[in-house]
Structure formats: structure tokens, C-alpha cells
Amino acid sequence: MPLPAYERGLTRRPLDTVPSGMRGVEHSTVVPPESVEAVSALVRSWEFKRRAGFEVPVGEPVPGAEGVLAKRLLGIRFVEPIRVVWADASGFGYETRPGHPIYGEESFLIDEHGVFTARSVSRPASLFWMLMAPALRLLQRRTHAKYVRIVQAEAEAALRALRQAQGPTSG
């Protein structure tokens, strides 16, 4: 089954167009200005994926680094080989590698306006996974919703820490 070509780094910017045969997904949330630094630190690291329930590579995401993400579902450990396509102060993106159930790219970034976005462009990687496409889409939707909740929780924690550091205010 031939896989469609796509431009590496595509998920780094808004998905105006999606390559034929692939599906684009974006989920975003606005982060308060006081929390942007904390959220930026989170989405630049594998800690972000770890909090979403994945086993993650050692070290930080750096362009060209290969590794394996893994997740257990129904007692089965699914291994997901990946390669980091880009990484900078705003976040990172990775492409899937052979052996991953999905073919494509995913990224996590926070822009200069404090908008966090998780993006993916993907399709099932094989005929078997094509048959499982409805379940894969459901899992992807749930995982992207979890990413947004993780970012919102980190933003709230950063705001609480800031308020505690400022101490009580007089009224």
C-alpha cells in the first residue's frame, strides 16, 4: 500500500491544506500570558507526552533524533517508532517511522500569542490499521483532548505558583 508523500514539518504551521489521502487534526487552547513560559517548557519536552500516558525517549526532543513512544491499551503495549523533525523554543514535531500504527506527523507548539496547538497529519500505516481506522480516530481525538487538558492544568499550576509567590494582596 503506497503511502502519500508530504512535506516534513507541515504540522509546524496551520493546516491550510492536507495532503491527499491524509487527515489533518488541530486542537488549540489559549494560555494566560503569565503561564506561557511554564507551558512552553512543558511542550518543548517529552514530559508532555509522558503526562499523556506514553513511555517516552530519554533526553530532549532534538531534530533528527529517533526514538520510541509506547502506550498500553487493553493490556497490549503498542510501540511507536518516531523521528523528531523539528524542535525549538515553541515546541517540537515528529514523524512516525516504520512499525508505527499511523503514518504521518504530529507537533505541539505554543505561539507568540499564547495559543497552544496540537496538530497532526496522518493516516493508518497499513491495511490492518486501515481496518482499525475508526478506533484510531477515536484514540487520536481523545489523546488530543488530553493534550489540551494537560496544557490547561500546567497553565493553572503556573498561575497558582505565581499567586503564592506574590503573597497575599491587601484590598
C-alpha positions in Angstrom: 0.0 0.0 0.0 1.8 3.2 -1.1 1.9 6.0 1.4 1.3 9.6 0.3 4.2 12.0 0.3 4.0 15.1 2.5 6.3 17.9 3.4 8.2 17.3 6.6 7.5 20.0 9.2 4.0 20.5 7.7 2.4 20.5 11.2 4.6 23.4 12.4 2.1 25.8 10.8 -1.7 25.9 10.4 -3.1 23.2 8.2 -4.4 25.2 5.3 -4.2 22.1 3.1 -3.7 18.5 3.9 -2.0 16.1 1.5 -4.4 13.8 -0.4 -5.1 10.6 1.4 -4.2 12.1 4.8 -6.3 13.6 7.6 -5.4 16.8 9.4 -6.4 17.4 13.0 -5.8 20.5 15.2 -6.7 21.2 18.8 -5.9 24.5 20.5 -6.3 26.4 23.7 -5.2 29.9 24.9 -2.8 30.1 27.7 -2.8 33.1 30.1 0.3 35.3 29.5 1.6 34.6 33.0 1.6 30.8 32.2 3.2 30.9 28.7 6.8 30.3 30.0 5.8 27.2 32.0 3.7 25.8 29.2 6.5 26.4 26.7 8.9 24.5 28.9 6.5 21.6 29.1 5.7 21.4 25.4 9.4 21.5 24.4 10.0 18.3 26.3 9.0 14.6 26.3 7.4 15.2 29.7 4.4 16.5 27.7 3.9 13.1 26.1 4.7 11.2 29.3 1.8 13.1 31.1 -0.4 11.9 28.3 0.4 8.3 29.2 3.2 7.4 26.9 6.6 5.9 27.5 9.0 8.4 26.0 12.6 8.5 24.7 15.4 9.6 27.0 16.7 13.1 26.6 15.1 16.1 25.0 13.5 16.2 21.5 16.2 17.4 19.1 15.9 17.4 15.3 16.9 14.1 13.7 16.7 12.1 17.0 15.0 8.8 16.7 13.2 7.0 19.5 10.2 5.0 20.5 7.0 6.1 22.1 4.9 3.3 23.7 1.4 3.1 25.2 -0.5 0.3 26.8 -4.1 -0.2 25.7 -6.2 -3.1 27.0 -3.0 -4.7 28.3 -1.2 -4.5 25.0 1.9 -2.4 24.6 1.9 -0.6 21.3 5.3 0.6 20.2 5.5 3.7 18.1 8.9 4.5 16.4 9.4 8.2 15.7 11.9 10.7 14.4 12.0 14.4 15.6 11.5 16.6 12.6 11.9 20.0 14.3 12.3 21.3 17.9 12.8 24.9 19.1 11.6 27.3 21.9 8.0 26.9 20.7 7.7 23.1 20.9 8.5 20.2 18.6 7.2 17.9 15.9 7.9 14.3 15.0 7.2 12.0 12.1 6.3 8.4 12.5 8.6 5.6 11.4 8.0 2.1 10.0 6.3 0.0 12.7 4.1 2.9 13.9 0.4 2.2 13.5 0.0 5.7 12.0 1.9 7.2 9.1 2.4 11.0 9.4 3.5 13.8 11.6 2.4 15.3 14.9 3.5 18.6 16.6 3.0 20.6 19.8 3.7 24.3 20.0 2.8 27.5 21.7 2.9 30.6 19.6 3.8 34.2 20.5 0.1 34.9 21.4 0.0 32.1 24.0 -2.0 29.8 21.8 -1.1 26.1 22.3 -1.8 23.8 19.3 -1.5 20.1 18.9 -1.6 19.2 15.2 -1.3 16.0 13.2 -1.4 15.0 9.6 -1.8 11.2 9.3 -3.4 8.1 8.0 -3.3 4.4 9.1 0.1 3.0 8.2 -1.0 -0.4 6.8 -4.1 -2.3 5.7 -4.5 -3.8 9.2 -4.5 -0.3 10.7 -6.8 1.0 7.9 -9.4 -1.6 9.1 -8.9 -0.1 12.6 -9.3 3.5 11.4 -12.4 4.3 13.4 -10.7 3.2 16.6 -7.5 5.1 15.7 -9.5 8.3 15.1 -11.3 7.9 18.4 -8.0 7.4 20.2 -6.5 10.4 18.4 -9.4 12.6 19.4 -9.2 11.5 23.0 -5.4 12.0 23.1 -5.6 15.5 21.5 -8.3 16.4 24.1 -5.9 15.1 26.8 -3.1 17.3 25.4 -5.3 20.4 25.8 -6.2 19.4 29.4 -2.5 18.9 30.2 -1.7 22.3 28.9 -4.6 23.9 30.8 -3.6 22.2 34.0 0.0 23.3 33.6 -1.2 26.9 33.0 -3.4 26.8 36.1 -0.5 25.4 38.2 1.8 28.2 37.0 -0.8 30.8 37.9 -1.2 29.3 41.4 2.5 29.3 41.9 2.7 32.9 40.8 0.0 34.0 43.2 1.6 32.1 46.0 5.0 33.8 45.3 3.3 37.2 45.3 1.8 36.6 48.7 -1.5 37.9 50.0 -2.7 41.2 48.5 -4.3 43.9 50.5 -7.7 45.2 49.4 
